[in-house]
Amino acid sequence: MCPACRGICNCRICVRSDNSIKVRIREIPVLDKLQYLHSLLSAVLPVVKQIHQEQCFEVELEKKLRGADIDLPRIKLGADEQMCCNLCRIPITDYHRRCPICSYDLCLNCCHDLREATSNPNKEPQTELAKAYDQNILSKFPHWRSDDNANIPCPPKEYGGCGYSSLNLSRIFKRNWVAKLVKNVEEMVGGCKINNADDLPETELNALRLHKFSHRETSDDNYLYCPASEDLIKDGIGKFRKHWKAGEPIIVKQVFDRSSFSSWDPLVIWRGILETTDEKMKDENRVVKAIDCLDGSEIDIELSYFMTGYTEGRTHENGWPQLLKLKDWPSPSASEEFLLYQRPEFIGKLPLLQYIHSKWGLLNVAAKLPHYSLQNDVGPKIYISYGINHELGRGDPVTNLHFNMRDMVYLLVHTSEVMLKDWQRTKIEIIQKEYKESEVKESPGVQQMCSGRSSPNMSFGTENNGLDLESNQTKSMDQGFSHSNSDGNMVNHEHPFEQNGDFSEKKHPGVLWDVFRRQDVPKLNEYLNIHWKEFGKPNDALNEYVTCPLYDGAIFLDRHQKRKLKEEFGVEPWSFEQNLGEAIFVPAGCPFQARNVQSTVQLGLDFLSPESLGEAVRLAEEVRSLPNEHEAKPQVLEVGKISLYAASSSIKEVQKLVLDPKLGAEIGYGDPNLTAMVSENYEKMVKRRQITCA
């Protein structure tokens, strides 16, 4: 009868501890839990085995170099410490090589690369990024090589080392921890038979939830899964997992009803942040940082002015619309506090908590990290940004084309429509005309390139890229979403409510999305590299190494560029709208961009699903190959460390479920002779935390 145990207590202690979420996770049927854990263990097994194989190789090499009886010193790190490789600047998972004199650290991947470059200097790397990295090693460190025995000396002083000693094998975790994990995971994965989500039959009901958002002629994946939140609760997550495994974005509708949207007004959030964080009202005129989407520059702006522009709009001095998005406000900690205090029901109402919850998600691989682990923020984030319903061609993207190493979900909770005034339209037309004329004079007789090209001498504006202030896109806002596909033709997508036969409500989209497939990344990179200058990006020194512009997040493809991309490379994204109350799930490694057609408030959560773990491993290795000064490096996901902790946590959870006699009947296993002692010991070891409600 206890409200806390039932998950319905709304006292401050229960709310802040996510007690209701824990109760919901606890009430998941045992067989479903075991299936989730089996999926997670199956995903982490290849990663854990790879880590173990690399460690075994280095241990055998160490024995040859220093004798069979070796001692691997353990480097103890604090909860807020992180050890990074001195060469590639990537966090070290466990085993590594260290100089006993100057403590120079080298990760095992760099050890392998250095030995490979020494023994096969003319070997062609498999990827362009790896090629650039290998050339970087050979050019920057011409006097640093491994010896004939594969022993690696400490690099000379000019390379960051001392040059006096050999690098010895060291470790961070217990010596046999990874080996034991491999053995236990293999036994659990091999000893269970689980129904595959891909075996689920395609029902007529599920087919109605598929909507066409792409027109690839030689592909059968033009449709996306678009269930309502209630559908996922009623039907389970099997269908979601099938599409998610295929690397497809998913649109979940009706996550919130319209009555809750007003509580996400930016001014309401601002007041809530002030109350929650006990900030004084003197911060009413505080200055925050915002990104100007026109050129990606940072500006300082008073928060009150930004909030005014959210509803009324802002312009540059020449009349060109100024589209801003807040940077680092609210902070992740302030956002989390705000949600816990002011919107405690938010997380609980989100669909697919098994995937997205940062602490209790059974299918969130990253949730298994200890709470004290030093890793990037994974809590809810609040994104507040401007938008207008006309595609300007330059300066109107909110999210440039890029991809994430994690899976992401974006929930649209508030919009505000900003309309251009007549004088603004006139100004825009004049600026576009002047810009077109100036470019024709600079390049007489040369065919004009795609519309997204900018001029370094032009502060604002764009070419005449087909901006039609009376376009079908604008007219269609009250009739359903209409956008131009890669062929330049207008394509209309009826609203999901209309497709289901409910004409009671018409919607205004808040965000327009373009999401590309993972398999199209090589061709997309090739297109961006070929047409790099057309986006106004100079070939500076950094770009000589960055052969994957998707990591820069500096490009936005307008409709003309998307058309050229399809004509030249046959690549087309899924293009769709996001309405209020809808959640967009984007898999890790899928390039995406988004353009606001209204000012919006988005709530974002990142997670790492078992289905995306392999892609995250590949992306982590790509990031390692980027130059050390690249902004993506500090944000790299510690996939190896996450996988080790996920394996350890899941093993314990499976053992707890299988050996608990109270759950034996539910899973068809209940030998009292075998479980009596386990149950007794378990009761002694586990002390259930009592919740005192105030």
TITIBA-665281 format. One line per 8 residues: number of its first residue (from 0); their letters; for each residue y, z, x of C-alpha. Coordinates in Angstrom, 2 decimals. Each point is the difference from the previous one (the first is absolute). Example, Ala and Ser with C-alpha at 12.3 -4.5 7.8 and 13.67 -1.06 7.14 Angstrom:
// TITIBA-665281
0) AS) -4.50,7.80,12.30 | 3.44,-0.66,1.37
// end
This chain:
// TITIBA-665281
0) MCPACRGI) 0.00,0.00,0.00 | 2.32,0.26,3.02 | 2.82,-2.58,-0.23 | -0.01,-0.41,3.78 | -3.73,-0.74,0.13 | 0.37,-2.44,-2.90 | 2.86,-1.78,1.75 | 2.54,0.50,-2.78
8) CNCRICVR) 2.11,2.76,1.55 | 3.56,-1.15,0.73 | 1.22,2.95,2.02 | 1.75,-0.72,3.27 | -3.01,0.98,2.12 | -2.42,-2.25,-1.84 | 2.42,-2.90,-0.14 | 0.84,0.15,3.72
16) SDNSIKVR) -3.68,0.25,0.97 | -0.98,-3.05,-2.06 | -2.44,2.25,-1.83 | -0.30,-2.31,-3.02 | -0.90,-2.88,2.32 | -2.67,2.08,1.73 | -1.48,0.87,-3.39 | -0.10,-3.68,-1.01
24) IREIPVLD) -1.71,-0.94,3.26 | -2.44,2.88,-0.39 | -0.96,-1.20,-3.48 | -1.05,-3.43,1.22 | -3.78,-0.32,-0.63 | -2.09,0.85,3.05 | -1.71,-3.38,0.08 | 3.39,-1.73,0.04
32) KLQYLHSL) 1.15,2.26,2.83 | -3.10,-0.84,2.00 | 0.59,-3.70,-0.61 | 3.60,0.29,1.20 | -1.05,1.92,3.11 | -2.75,-2.52,0.72 | 2.57,-2.83,-0.16 | 2.29,1.87,2.35
40) LSAVLPVV) -2.77,0.79,2.47 | -1.20,-3.62,-0.08 | 3.54,-1.14,0.87 | 0.59,2.43,2.87 | -3.46,-0.46,1.56 | 0.87,-3.20,1.95 | 3.20,1.61,1.31 | -1.73,3.20,1.08
48) KQIHQEQC) -2.84,-1.96,1.62 | 2.48,-2.14,1.93 | 1.76,3.11,1.29 | -3.38,1.47,1.03 | -1.06,-3.19,1.80 | 3.25,-0.12,1.99 | -0.44,3.65,0.95 | -3.63,-0.54,1.08
56) FEVELEKK) 1.04,-2.91,2.21 | 2.66,2.09,1.73 | -2.37,2.96,0.41 | -2.65,-2.17,1.66 | 2.65,-1.52,2.24 | 1.26,3.47,0.91 | -3.52,1.06,0.94 | -0.34,-2.99,2.35
64) LRGADIDL) 3.34,0.80,1.61 | -0.27,3.78,0.30 | -3.67,0.92,-0.45 | -2.19,0.90,-2.95 | 1.37,3.52,-0.33 | 3.53,-0.71,-1.22 | 2.46,2.28,-1.67 | 2.41,-1.53,-2.51
72) PRIKLGAD) 3.11,2.18,-0.12 | 1.37,0.59,-3.48 | 3.70,-0.48,-0.67 | 1.08,2.43,-2.70 | 2.81,-1.17,-2.23 | 2.11,2.04,-2.35 | 0.23,-0.70,-3.71 | 3.32,-1.78,0.51
80) EQMCCNLC) -1.01,-1.88,3.15 | -1.20,-3.56,0.46 | -1.34,-1.58,3.19 | 0.93,-3.65,0.53 | -1.23,-2.50,2.56 | 2.55,-0.47,2.77 | -0.65,-3.75,0.05 | -0.14,-1.13,-3.64
88) RIPITDYH) 1.77,3.03,-1.57 | -2.67,0.29,-2.70 | -1.36,3.47,-0.96 | -3.29,0.87,1.73 | -2.88,0.85,-2.32 | -2.33,2.01,2.27 | -1.46,-1.17,3.32 | 2.47,-1.42,2.52
96) RRCPICSY) 0.62,-0.15,3.74 | 2.49,2.34,1.65 | 1.40,0.45,3.48 | -0.76,3.55,1.23 | 3.23,0.01,2.03 | 2.74,-1.50,-2.18 | -1.75,0.08,-3.43 | 0.39,-3.75,-0.57
104) DLCLNCCH) -2.06,-0.79,-3.14 | -1.74,-3.31,-0.74 | -1.84,-0.70,-3.27 | -3.47,-1.56,0.07 | 1.26,-3.28,-1.45 | 2.50,-0.41,2.82 | -2.73,0.91,2.49 | -2.09,-2.84,-1.41
112) DLREATSN) 2.94,-2.43,0.06 | 0.89,0.85,3.59 | -3.59,-0.47,1.19 | -0.24,-3.27,-1.94 | 3.25,-1.31,1.47 | -1.22,0.93,3.50 | -3.43,-1.62,-0.26 | 0.97,-3.01,-2.16
120) PNKEPQTE) 3.67,-0.79,0.62 | -0.37,-3.50,-1.45 | -1.86,0.99,-3.17 | 1.73,-1.16,-3.16 | 0.64,2.87,-2.48 | -1.22,-0.46,-3.56 | 3.36,0.59,-1.73 | 3.59,-0.96,0.75
128) LAKAYDQN) 1.10,3.63,0.00 | -2.79,0.97,2.40 | 0.95,-2.95,2.19 | 3.59,1.18,0.20 | -1.14,3.53,0.81 | -2.42,-1.08,2.75 | 2.68,-2.17,1.56 | 2.28,2.98,-0.17
136) ILSKFPHW) -2.52,2.10,1.99 | -0.50,-2.66,2.66 | 3.70,-0.67,0.42 | 1.29,3.56,-0.15 | -2.73,1.66,2.06 | -1.03,-2.50,2.72 | -1.02,2.78,2.41 | -2.00,2.09,-2.46
144) RSDDNANI) -3.65,-0.98,-0.35 | -3.35,1.68,-0.51 | -2.34,-0.02,3.00 | -3.44,-1.61,0.33 | -1.66,3.07,-1.59 | 2.25,-0.21,-3.07 | 1.78,3.13,1.17 | 3.69,0.04,-0.95
152) PCPPKEYG) 2.47,1.55,2.45 | 3.17,1.71,-1.10 | 2.74,-2.65,-0.10 | 2.75,-0.01,2.66 | 3.19,1.93,-0.58 | 1.91,-3.10,-1.08 | -2.53,-0.36,-2.83 | 0.29,3.61,-1.17
160) GCGYSSLN) -2.82,1.64,1.96 | -0.31,1.61,3.40 | -2.38,-2.46,1.71 | -1.95,2.76,1.74 | -3.10,0.54,-2.12 | -2.60,-1.55,-2.26 | 0.23,0.50,-3.74 | -2.68,2.42,-1.19
168) LSRIFKRN) -1.63,0.02,-3.42 | 1.40,2.72,-2.28 | -0.30,0.90,-3.67 | 1.92,1.59,-2.88 | -2.78,1.06,-2.40 | -3.35,1.66,0.61 | -2.19,-2.06,2.27 | -2.84,-0.79,-2.43
176) WVAKLVKN) 2.01,0.04,-3.21 | 0.13,-3.78,-0.44 | -3.71,-0.42,0.83 | -0.93,2.54,-2.68 | 2.27,-1.71,-2.50 | -1.70,-3.34,0.62 | -3.45,1.51,-0.54 | 0.96,1.80,-3.22
184) VEEMVGGC) 1.91,-2.92,-1.49 | -2.83,-2.43,0.73 | -2.49,2.32,-1.69 | 2.14,0.44,-3.09 | 0.92,-3.67,-0.35 | -3.56,-1.19,0.63 | -1.62,2.62,-2.21 | 1.91,-0.76,-3.20
192) KINNADDL) -0.08,-2.90,-2.41 | 3.28,-0.57,-1.81 | 0.84,-2.62,-2.60 | 2.37,-2.60,1.40 | 3.27,-0.52,-1.85 | -0.40,-3.76,0.52 | -3.08,0.06,-2.20 | 1.98,0.96,-3.08
200) PETELNAL) -0.20,-2.73,-2.67 | 3.15,-1.87,-0.99 | 0.69,0.96,-3.62 | 2.21,-1.79,-2.47 | 2.25,3.09,-0.11 | 0.49,-0.05,3.76 | 0.71,-3.73,-0.08 | 2.94,0.66,-2.35
208) RLHKFSHR) 1.51,2.23,2.66 | 0.17,-2.82,2.55 | 3.29,-1.91,0.20 | 0.82,-3.10,2.00 | 2.71,0.49,2.63 | -0.78,-2.77,2.50 | -0.91,-3.69,-0.09 | -2.17,-0.62,3.07
216) ETSDDNYL) -1.97,-3.14,-0.77 | -3.01,0.77,2.21 | -0.30,3.69,-0.82 | -1.51,2.10,-2.76 | 2.12,3.11,0.68 | 3.17,-1.02,-1.79 | -0.46,2.74,-2.59 | 0.85,3.67,0.50
224) YCPASEDL) -1.47,3.03,-1.72 | 2.64,1.59,-2.28 | -1.47,2.97,-1.87 | 1.96,2.61,-1.90 | -0.14,3.54,1.29 | -2.10,1.01,-3.00 | -2.48,-2.78,0.78 | -0.71,1.53,3.39
232) IKDGIGKF) -0.54,3.41,-1.57 | -2.28,-1.40,-2.67 | -1.94,-2.62,2.00 | -0.16,1.74,3.36 | 0.98,-1.43,3.37 | -2.89,-2.40,0.58 | 1.97,-3.11,-0.95 | 2.98,1.16,2.03
240) RKHWKAGE) -2.19,0.49,3.06 | -1.49,-3.48,-0.34 | 3.42,-1.68,0.12 | 1.36,2.44,2.57 | -2.91,-0.74,2.33 | 0.94,-3.70,-0.20 | 3.46,0.86,1.38 | 1.85,-0.80,-3.21
248) PIIVKQVF) 3.14,1.79,-1.22 | -0.41,1.72,-3.36 | 2.60,0.59,-2.71 | -0.54,3.16,-2.07 | 2.06,-0.03,-3.21 | 1.30,2.79,-2.23 | -0.26,2.77,2.57 | 2.96,1.75,-1.65
256) DRSSFSSW) 1.52,-0.37,-3.43 | 3.62,-0.91,-0.57 | 1.02,3.55,-0.92 | -0.32,1.18,3.63 | 2.06,-2.74,1.64 | 3.39,1.69,-0.47 | -1.16,2.95,2.12 | -0.18,-2.33,3.02
264) DPLVIWRG) 3.65,-1.04,-0.08 | 1.34,0.21,3.59 | 2.66,2.50,-1.08 | -2.68,2.21,-1.56 | -2.04,-0.24,3.20 | 3.08,0.88,2.04 | 0.68,3.13,-2.07 | -3.67,0.94,0.14
272) ILETTDEK) -0.08,-0.35,3.78 | 3.05,2.27,0.28 | -1.62,2.65,-2.20 | -3.39,-0.24,1.64 | 1.12,0.12,3.61 | 2.71,2.61,-0.65 | 2.62,-2.30,1.46 | 3.61,0.91,-0.73
280) MKDENRVV) 2.18,-2.16,-2.18 | 2.14,-0.76,3.02 | -2.61,-2.70,0.69 | 1.31,-1.74,-3.09 | 1.94,-2.36,2.29 | -2.59,-0.12,2.73 | -0.30,-3.19,2.02 | -3.40,-1.71,0.05
288) KAIDCLDG) -1.36,-3.10,1.68 | -0.76,-3.18,-1.89 | -1.35,-3.41,0.98 | 2.09,-3.05,-0.86 | -2.54,-2.62,-1.04 | 2.33,-2.82,1.08 | -0.56,0.54,3.71 | -2.23,3.08,0.23
296) SEIDIELS) 2.80,2.10,1.49 | 0.40,3.73,-0.58 | 3.16,1.26,-1.64 | 1.31,3.49,-0.76 | 0.92,0.57,-3.64 | 0.82,3.01,-2.12 | -2.91,0.76,-2.29 | 2.27,0.11,-3.04
304) YFMTGYTE) 1.26,-3.53,0.77 | -3.54,-1.26,0.40 | -0.97,1.49,-3.36 | 2.96,-1.70,-1.66 | -1.03,-3.34,1.50 | -3.52,0.48,-1.34 | 1.24,-0.55,-3.55 | 3.23,-1.96,0.51
312) GRTHENGW) -0.80,-2.04,3.11 | 1.94,-0.44,3.27 | 1.46,-3.03,1.73 | 1.06,-1.02,3.47 | 3.64,-0.76,0.66 | -0.56,-3.70,-0.65 | -1.62,0.66,-3.39 | -3.61,-0.47,1.10
320) PQLLKLKD) -2.26,2.62,-1.68 | -0.88,2.89,2.29 | -3.59,1.14,-0.48 | -0.84,3.33,1.58 | -3.05,2.20,0.26 | 0.07,3.63,1.06 | -1.56,0.86,3.34 | -1.66,3.38,0.58
328) WPSPSASE) 1.37,1.50,-3.22 | -1.47,1.97,-1.54 | -2.00,1.09,3.02 | -3.81,0.13,-0.51 | 0.08,3.80,-0.05 | 2.85,0.07,-2.53 | -1.80,-2.58,-2.15 | -3.18,2.07,0.00
336) EFLLYQRP) 1.87,3.20,-0.86 | 1.85,-1.79,-2.78 | -3.23,-1.32,-1.49 | -1.73,3.38,0.19 | 2.88,1.91,-1.60 | 1.70,-2.52,-2.27 | -2.79,-2.43,-0.90 | -3.28,1.93,0.33
344) EFIGKLPL) -1.67,-2.30,-2.53 | 0.67,-3.14,2.04 | -2.97,0.07,2.38 | -2.36,1.20,-2.70 | 0.77,-3.01,-2.19 | -0.51,-2.58,2.71 | -3.17,-2.07,-0.27 | -2.70,-0.11,2.65
352) LQYIHSKW) 0.64,3.44,1.47 | -3.37,-0.38,1.76 | 1.71,-2.58,2.19 | 3.64,0.95,0.29 | 0.25,3.79,0.16 | 0.99,1.01,3.53 | -2.03,3.24,-0.03 | -2.78,-0.16,-2.60
360) GLLNVAAK) -0.76,-3.72,-0.26 | -3.75,-0.40,0.54 | 0.48,-3.70,0.77 | 3.10,0.49,2.15 | -1.29,-0.14,3.57 | 3.31,1.30,1.34 | -0.18,3.07,-2.25 | -2.73,1.47,2.21
368) LPHYSLQN) 2.39,0.65,2.88 | 0.80,3.70,0.49 | 3.31,1.00,-1.52 | 1.33,0.92,3.44 | -0.84,-3.39,1.52 | 2.98,-1.88,1.41 | 0.11,-3.27,-1.92 | 2.58,-2.05,-1.84
376) DVGPKIYI) 1.28,1.30,-3.33 | -2.42,-0.78,-2.83 | 1.74,1.84,-2.82 | 1.76,-1.69,-2.93 | 3.14,-1.95,0.90 | 2.93,-0.92,-2.23 | 1.59,-3.41,0.58 | 3.41,-0.69,-1.59
384) SYGINHEL) 1.51,-3.47,0.36 | 2.34,-2.53,-1.61 | -0.93,-3.29,-1.62 | 1.36,-2.88,-2.07 | -1.83,-2.53,-2.14 | 1.18,-3.10,1.93 | -1.73,-1.23,3.15 | 2.82,-0.41,2.51
392) GRGDPVTN) -2.21,-1.39,2.74 | 1.44,2.34,2.62 | 0.70,3.70,-0.13 | -1.96,0.70,-3.16 | -3.44,1.08,1.24 | -0.74,3.70,-0.23 | -3.32,-0.06,1.85 | -0.38,-2.68,2.67
400) LHFNMRDM) -3.33,-1.64,0.70 | -2.30,2.41,1.85 | -3.27,1.88,-0.35 | -1.12,3.61,0.29 | -2.94,1.57,1.81 | -0.55,2.22,-3.01 | -0.59,-0.82,-3.64 | 3.11,0.46,-2.13
408) VYLLVHTS) 0.81,0.65,-3.65 | 3.50,-0.49,-1.40 | 0.92,1.38,-3.42 | 3.18,-1.27,-1.68 | 1.59,2.97,-1.80 | 3.61,-1.08,-0.61 | 2.11,-3.17,-0.20 | 3.64,-0.85,-0.58
416) EVMLKDWQ) 1.16,-3.53,-0.76 | 3.00,-1.21,2.00 | 1.59,-3.21,-1.25 | 2.21,-2.27,2.07 | 3.52,-0.41,-1.30 | 1.58,-3.41,-0.52 | 2.30,0.35,3.02 | -3.00,0.91,2.17
424) RTKIEIIQ) -1.84,-3.11,-1.09 | 2.99,-2.11,0.91 | 0.25,1.67,3.42 | -3.70,-0.55,0.66 | 0.23,-3.69,-0.85 | 3.01,-0.41,2.32 | -1.71,1.79,2.89 | -3.15,-2.07,-0.42
432) KEYKESEV) 1.98,-3.22,-0.08 | 1.99,0.93,3.13 | -3.14,1.00,1.84 | -1.76,-3.23,-0.85 | 2.95,-2.08,1.13 | 0.33,1.90,3.29 | -3.66,-0.52,0.81 | 0.21,-3.72,-0.75
440) KESPGVQQ) 2.91,-0.29,2.47 | -1.95,1.86,2.67 | -3.09,-2.20,-0.42 | 1.17,-3.44,-1.25 | -2.79,-2.31,-1.00 | -2.65,2.64,0.40 | -2.17,0.80,-2.95 | 0.80,3.48,-1.26
448) MCSGRSSP) -2.64,2.60,0.60 | -1.33,2.44,-2.53 | 2.49,2.04,-2.01 | -0.61,3.33,1.66 | 1.59,-1.06,3.29 | 3.02,2.05,0.92 | 2.83,-0.60,2.42 | 0.88,2.53,2.70
456) NMSFGTEN) 3.69,-0.74,-0.63 | -0.26,0.49,-3.74 | 0.42,3.56,-1.20 | -1.14,-0.56,-3.54 | -1.39,-2.73,-2.18 | -2.83,-2.45,-0.09 | -0.70,-3.67,-0.31 | -0.15,-1.62,-3.36
464) NGLDLESN) -3.52,1.16,-0.66 | -0.12,-0.80,-3.62 | 1.88,3.08,-1.25 | 0.51,-0.87,-3.64 | 1.91,2.69,-1.82 | -1.36,-1.35,-3.25 | -3.50,-0.42,1.37 | -3.16,0.24,-2.02
472) QTKSMDQG) -0.83,3.16,1.92 | 3.09,1.76,-1.36 | -0.50,-1.32,-3.50 | -3.62,1.06,-0.04 | 0.67,3.67,0.66 | -0.09,0.72,-3.72 | -2.98,-2.28,-0.61 | -2.43,0.91,2.76
480) FSHSNSDG) -0.02,-0.46,3.72 | 0.60,-3.45,1.39 | 0.02,-0.97,3.65 | -0.31,-3.11,2.08 | -3.38,-0.56,1.61 | -0.66,-1.57,3.37 | 0.42,-3.45,-1.48 | 3.52,0.84,-1.15
488) NMVNHEHP) -0.99,-0.14,-3.70 | 0.89,2.78,-2.39 | -3.02,2.06,-1.02 | 0.15,2.43,-2.88 | -2.06,3.18,-0.13 | -0.05,1.63,-3.40 | 0.33,3.72,-0.02 | -3.31,1.86,-0.05
496) FEQNGDFS) 0.95,1.55,-3.35 | 0.42,-3.46,-1.47 | -3.33,-1.14,1.40 | -1.70,2.88,-1.76 | 1.59,-0.94,-3.27 | 2.63,2.77,-0.08 | 3.52,-1.42,-0.44 | 1.57,3.39,-0.74
504) EKKHPGVL) 1.70,0.25,3.38 | 1.57,-2.50,2.33 | 0.47,0.86,3.65 | 2.47,-0.77,2.75 | -1.70,-0.21,3.40 | 1.39,2.23,2.70 | -1.64,-1.47,3.13 | -1.47,-3.39,0.90
512) WDVFRRQD) -2.94,0.17,2.42 | -1.66,-2.49,2.34 | -3.28,1.21,1.52 | -2.00,-2.17,2.41 | -3.73,0.12,0.70 | -1.27,1.51,3.23 | -1.80,-3.20,0.94 | 3.29,-1.93,-0.17
520) VPKLNEYL) 1.67,2.12,2.70 | -0.76,-2.40,2.92 | 1.51,-2.98,-1.83 | 2.91,2.10,-1.22 | 0.71,1.11,3.57 | -0.18,-3.60,1.19 | 2.50,-1.10,-2.64 | 2.40,2.82,0.86
528) NIHWKEFG) -0.19,-0.75,3.72 | 0.62,-3.72,-0.53 | 2.96,0.58,-2.33 | 1.34,3.13,1.72 | 3.43,-1.54,0.70 | 0.37,-1.03,-3.63 | 0.20,3.67,-0.91 | 2.88,0.55,2.40
536) KPNDALNE) -2.14,1.94,2.47 | 0.81,-0.68,3.67 | -2.74,-0.44,2.56 | 0.92,3.10,1.97 | -2.11,1.60,2.71 | -1.89,2.16,-2.46 | -1.17,-2.96,-2.02 | -1.75,-1.40,3.04
544) YVTCPLYD) -2.55,2.77,-0.44 | 0.07,0.48,-3.76 | -2.17,-2.80,-1.30 | -0.48,1.68,-3.38 | 3.37,0.20,-1.82 | -1.64,1.95,-2.82 | 0.30,3.12,2.12 | 3.76,-0.47,0.27
552) GAIFLDRH) 0.70,-0.04,-3.74 | 3.09,-2.16,0.58 | -0.80,-3.03,-2.17 | 0.11,-0.67,-3.74 | -1.44,-3.19,-1.48 | 2.04,-1.47,-2.83 | -1.48,-2.42,-2.50 | 0.75,-3.08,2.15
560) QKRKLKEE) -1.67,1.53,3.03 | -3.02,0.98,-2.06 | -0.21,-3.61,-1.18 | 0.11,-1.26,3.61 | -2.65,2.53,0.97 | -2.36,-1.38,-2.61 | 0.77,-3.62,0.85 | -0.56,0.45,3.73
568) FGVEPWSF) -2.77,2.62,0.12 | -1.41,0.29,-3.51 | 0.96,3.69,-0.18 | 1.29,1.51,-3.23 | 0.47,3.65,-0.98 | -0.71,1.79,-3.23 | 3.44,0.15,-1.66 | 0.52,2.49,-2.82
576) EQNLGEAI) 2.47,2.36,-1.61 | 0.05,3.78,-0.14 | 1.28,1.68,-3.14 | 0.94,3.60,-0.68 | -2.98,2.33,0.05 | -2.22,-2.40,1.96 | -1.69,0.82,3.31 | -0.64,-2.70,2.62
584) FVPAGCPF) -2.93,0.63,2.37 | 0.26,-2.01,3.23 | -3.00,0.03,2.40 | 0.51,0.66,3.71 | 0.56,-3.21,1.98 | 1.26,-2.08,-2.94 | 3.49,-1.35,0.87 | 2.45,0.54,-2.83
592) QARNVQST) 3.68,-0.25,-0.86 | 1.97,1.21,-3.01 | 3.33,-0.90,-1.55 | 1.82,2.22,-2.48 | 1.34,-1.71,-3.12 | 1.43,3.35,-1.06 | 0.99,3.15,1.86 | -3.18,2.04,0.23
600) VQLGLDFL) -1.56,3.34,0.82 | -3.51,-0.37,1.39 | -2.45,2.78,0.83 | -2.32,-0.89,2.84 | -3.25,1.52,1.21 | -2.11,-1.13,2.93 | -3.72,0.62,0.43 | -2.97,-1.47,1.83
608) SPESLGEA) -2.98,-1.10,-2.06 | -3.52,-0.59,1.33 | 0.35,-3.66,-0.96 | 3.06,-0.40,2.27 | -1.20,2.00,3.00 | -1.33,-3.04,1.87 | 3.31,-1.80,-0.44 | 1.87,3.08,1.24
616) VRLAEEVR) -2.16,0.03,3.15 | 0.85,-3.65,0.67 | 3.71,0.58,-0.56 | 0.00,3.05,2.28 | -1.34,-2.14,2.84 | 2.66,-2.63,-0.70 | 2.74,2.61,0.12 | -1.38,1.20,3.35
624) SLPNEHEA) 0.56,-3.52,1.31 | 3.69,0.00,-0.92 | 2.68,0.81,2.60 | 0.51,3.72,0.49 | 3.58,-0.20,-1.24 | -1.05,-1.47,-3.34 | 0.87,2.11,-3.04 | -3.51,-0.33,-1.43
632) KPQVLEVG) -1.60,2.04,2.80 | 1.31,3.44,-1.00 | -1.28,-0.70,-3.52 | -3.53,-0.94,1.02 | -2.75,1.59,-2.05 | -2.49,2.15,1.95 | -2.97,-1.68,-1.63 | -2.57,1.36,2.47
640) KISLYAAS) 1.13,3.60,-0.41 | 0.18,-0.39,-3.78 | -3.53,-1.42,-0.10 | -1.45,2.86,2.05 | 1.52,2.64,-2.22 | -0.97,-1.93,-3.14 | -3.62,-0.15,1.18 | -0.08,3.71,0.79
648) SSIKEVQK) 1.62,1.02,-3.30 | -2.20,-2.27,-2.11 | -3.20,1.21,1.66 | 0.88,3.58,-0.87 | 0.88,-0.96,-3.56 | -3.29,-1.86,-0.52 | -1.96,2.94,1.35 | 1.88,2.35,-2.27
656) LVLDPKLG) -0.73,-2.13,-3.08 | -3.65,-0.69,0.75 | -0.95,3.54,1.01 | 1.94,1.86,-2.69 | -2.68,1.23,-2.48 | 2.55,0.03,-2.82 | 0.27,-3.78,0.30 | -3.67,-0.70,0.60
664) AEIGYGDP) -0.81,-0.83,-3.61 | 2.87,-2.47,-0.25 | -1.16,-2.00,3.01 | -3.72,0.41,-0.66 | -0.58,2.30,2.93 | -0.72,3.68,-0.44 | -2.74,1.44,2.20 | 0.69,3.77,-0.26
672) NLTAMVSE) -2.09,0.82,3.06 | 2.05,-2.36,2.17 | 3.44,0.76,-1.39 | -0.19,3.77,-0.54 | 0.77,0.87,3.63 | 2.62,-2.74,0.25 | 1.67,1.28,-3.15 | 0.03,3.57,1.28
680) NYEKMVKR) 1.50,-0.99,3.33 | 2.47,-2.26,-1.70 | 1.28,2.83,-2.19 | 0.51,2.12,3.11 | 1.86,-2.73,1.89 | 2.22,-1.30,-2.78 | 2.60,2.38,-1.31 | 1.58,-1.42,-3.10
688) RQITCA) 3.75,0.30,0.10 | 1.35,1.93,-2.99 | 3.17,-1.26,-1.59 | 2.46,2.60,-1.26 | 2.27,-1.41,-2.65 | 3.51,1.37,-0.30
// end
